[in-house]
């Protein structure tokens, strides 16, 4: 099977949860780099990364080019999670993911010394 067909199989599995998606991405970290990384000098994927023992990030992508470093926090959710309800309003799972990412960004800003 190809990486594409394996990914489609995981995403189309109606019982697929965050744990299965994360396991697949751990085995296929270059997929994360291809999708989220534009920098060419350095890139490294860290799974279940602890931010100073205070918070945990599902995936942290660290990359660099031309004397600049970039940190991307990736919050995983099941592909079965609804993003919007029937009225077009953000669903609770999307709101939770957005809140988690906002917390990580805030942590990053207040802890620049770690980076």
Secondary structure, DSSP 4 states (H G I P E B T S, - for coil): --HHHHHHHHHH-TT--HHHHHHHHHHTHHHHHHHH---SSEEEEEEEEEETTTEEEEEEEEEEETTEEEEEEE----TTS-SB-TTSPBPHHHHHHHHHHHHHHHHHHHTGGG-
